[in-house]
């Protein structure tokens, strides 16, 4: 293949990728709009959109204080989890890695529950995302240390399961000793994952932290591409492996911690989305992180729309839906990997 043909092939692939990215962006925006327009209170779309701008009347109150935060958080949480999953899979060169499977989500949830258990979240709201990020950072740092010591893909997944189980056990312990039934109810909601009754304050805390975290992850694309060839090859390409890994750990902790603080434990988004998008964008992490952000935003928004249609009373929670979809996918993926040579 001569230079002209190579250039044409690269231009065609870039054009295809741009079209798919645009399609994912439209899909995410469409599901978010549907989530905004659907709800227990049956208001016409025109009233809700007008109320969103003016803030007047009951429709304005519902649009600004209930519908907008929920739709916005679906996009933020989905983007954070999708991008984190793609980055973790690139870092560990492990298709099974994602915040839920590696215990990062459970550890972030534990941090949030600790903030609620001691009443810190009620008196100082910023402690909730801070504790969630701290929990995610601890789990990600443990996995990072194990990967540096030479642990294989299966060992990292098993370590993640152990970390998640330990965090879940500590969370259950906090529930057992909680004297306040309202605090216990809030903790349970956090463990199951939900966008119900979220406010603009949740968006204010989640958005900047997620943006910073996802920005760090996006900046590691070239380094993660090099790591897929091995550490020695990456270093020979001039990549600072320690810096790349550090950025991924901090980026995942910020993004996943912010998402968990806002919506609780929502699992398997970071596992499913990158796998669905790889046939469209290729297997290089640098090509997959940003599309996975958009795909995650679309998936969580679509799940929220399904929740509003299937269970408008709010009894079915977001984390339950993603787990019902993601757990069979995870098992199928394990079986497929076992068949491969």
Residue pairs with C-beta under 8 A, 6 or more apart in sequence:
1 9
13 282
16 280
17 280
17 281
17 287
17 291
20 280
20 281
20 291
21 290
21 291
21 294
24 291
24 294
24 295
24 298
25 294
27 294
27 298
28 75
28 78
28 294
28 295
28 297
28 298
28 301
31 74
31 298
31 301
31 302
31 304
31 305
32 71
32 72
32 74
32 75
32 297
32 301
33 71
34 301
34 305
35 67
35 70
35 71
35 74
35 301
35 304
35 305
35 308
36 48
36 63
36 67
36 68
36 70
36 71
37 45
37 48
37 67
38 305
38 308
38 309
39 62
39 66
39 67
39 308
39 312
40 312
40 313
40 314
41 58
41 62
43 51
43 59
43 62
47 57
47 59
48 59
48 62
48 63
48 67
49 63
50 59
50 60
51 57
51 59
51 60
51 61
51 62
51 63
51 64
52 60
52 63
52 64
52 67
52 68
54 60
55 61
55 63
55 64
64 200
65 199
65 200
66 197
68 200
69 198
69 199
69 200
69 202
69 203
70 195
70 196
70 198
70 304
71 301
71 304
72 203
72 207
73 195
73 198
73 202
73 203
73 206
73 262
73 263
74 195
74 297
74 300
74 301
74 303
74 304
75 297
75 300
75 301
76 203
76 206
76 207
76 210
76 258
76 259
76 262
76 297
77 195
77 206
77 259
77 262
77 263
77 266
77 300
78 269
78 296
78 297
78 298
78 299
78 300
78 301
79 210
79 214
79 293
79 294
79 296
79 297
80 206
80 210
80 213
80 214
80 255
80 256
80 258
80 259
80 293
80 296
81 98
81 99
81 255
81 256
81 259
81 266
81 269
81 270
81 273
81 296
81 300
82 269
82 270
82 273
82 274
82 292
82 293
82 294
82 295
82 296
82 297
82 299
83 214
83 217
83 218
83 255
83 270
83 289
83 290
83 292
83 293
83 296
84 98
84 99
84 104
84 213
84 217
84 251
84 252
84 255
84 256
84 270
85 97
85 98
85 99
85 269
85 270
85 271
85 273
85 274
85 292
85 296
86 217
86 270
86 273
86 274
86 285
86 288
86 289
86 292
87 217
87 220
87 224
87 248
87 251
87 252
87 285
87 289
88 94
88 97
88 98
88 99
88 102
88 104
88 248
88 252
88 270
89 95
89 96
89 97
89 98
89 274
89 285
90 220
90 224
90 225
90 227
90 228
90 248
90 285
90 288
90 289
91 97
91 147
91 224
91 227
91 244
91 245
91 248
92 143
92 147
92 153
92 156
93 153
93 227
93 228
94 153
94 156
94 157
95 275
95 333
95 337
96 153
96 157
96 271
96 330
96 333
96 334
96 337
97 156
97 157
97 160
98 267
98 268
98 269
98 270
98 271
98 274
99 105
99 108
99 136
99 252
99 256
99 267
99 270
100 106
100 164
100 265
100 266
100 267
100 268
100 269
100 270
100 271
100 326
101 157
101 160
101 161
101 164
101 267
101 268
101 271
101 330
102 139
102 140
102 143
102 156
102 157
102 159
102 160
102 163
102 164
103 139
103 143
103 159
103 160
103 161
103 162
103 163
103 164
103 165
103 166
103 167
104 136
104 139
104 140
104 143
104 160
104 252
104 253
104 256
105 136
105 164
105 256
105 260
105 265
105 266
105 267
106 139
106 163
106 164
106 165
106 167
106 168
106 171
106 265
107 135
107 136
107 138
107 139
107 163
107 164
107 167
108 132
108 133
108 135
108 136
108 139
108 253
108 256
108 257
108 259
108 260
108 261
108 265
109 132
109 135
109 167
109 171
109 190
109 191
109 260
109 264
109 265
110 135
110 167
110 168
110 170
110 171
110 174
111 131
111 132
111 133
111 134
111 135
111 136
111 257
112 121
112 128
112 131
112 132
112 135
112 190
112 260
112 261
112 264
113 171
113 174
113 175
113 187
113 190
113 191
114 131
114 135
114 174
115 121
115 127
115 128
115 130
115 131
115 132
116 122
116 128
116 183
116 186
116 187
116 190
117 174
117 177
117 178
117 183
117 187
119 183
120 127
120 128
120 131
121 127
121 128
125 201
125 205
126 205
128 205
128 261
129 205
129 206
129 209
129 257
129 258
129 261
129 262
131 261
132 257
132 258
132 260
132 261
133 209
133 253
133 254
133 257
133 258
133 261
134 257
135 167
135 257
136 252
136 253
136 254
136 256
136 257
136 260
137 249
137 250
137 253
137 257
139 160
139 163
139 164
139 167
140 248
140 249
140 252
140 253
141 249
142 159
142 163
143 156
143 159
143 160
143 163
144 245
144 246
144 248
144 249
146 155
146 156
146 159
147 156
147 245
148 245
151 159
168 191
171 187
171 191
174 187
175 184
175 187
175 188
178 184
178 187
189 196
189 264
189 317
190 260
190 264
190 265
191 264
191 265
191 319
192 264
192 265
192 317
192 319
192 320
193 263
193 264
193 265
193 266
193 267
193 317
193 318
193 319
193 320
193 322
194 263
194 264
194 317
194 318
194 319
195 263
195 304
195 318
196 314
196 317
198 262
198 263
202 261
202 262
203 262
205 258
205 261
205 262
206 258
206 259
206 261
206 262
209 254
209 255
209 257
209 258
210 254
210 255
210 258
210 259
212 251
212 254
213 250
213 251
213 252
213 253
213 254
213 255
213 256
213 257
213 258
214 251
214 255
214 293
215 251
216 247
216 248
216 250
216 251
216 254
217 247
217 248
217 251
217 252
217 255
217 289
218 289
218 290
219 247
220 244
220 247
220 248
220 251
220 285
220 289
221 284
221 285
221 286
221 287
221 289
222 239
222 286
223 234
223 239
223 240
223 241
223 243
223 244
223 247
224 244
224 248
224 285
224 286
224 289
225 284
225 285
225 286
226 233
226 234
226 237
226 239
226 244
227 234
227 239
227 241
227 244
228 283
228 284
228 285
229 237
231 241
234 241
234 244
235 241
259 266
260 266
263 318
263 319
264 318
264 319
265 319
266 300
266 318
266 319
266 322
267 319
267 322
267 323
267 326
268 322
268 323
268 325
268 326
268 327
268 329
268 330
269 296
269 299
269 300
269 322
269 326
270 292
270 296
271 326
271 329
271 330
271 333
272 299
272 325
272 326
272 329
273 292
273 295
273 296
273 299
274 288
274 292
274 295
275 329
275 333
276 295
277 288
277 291
277 292
277 295
278 288
280 291
281 287
281 288
281 291
282 288
299 322
300 318
300 322
303 318
303 321
303 322
303 325
304 318
306 321
307 314
307 316
307 317
307 318
307 321
310 316
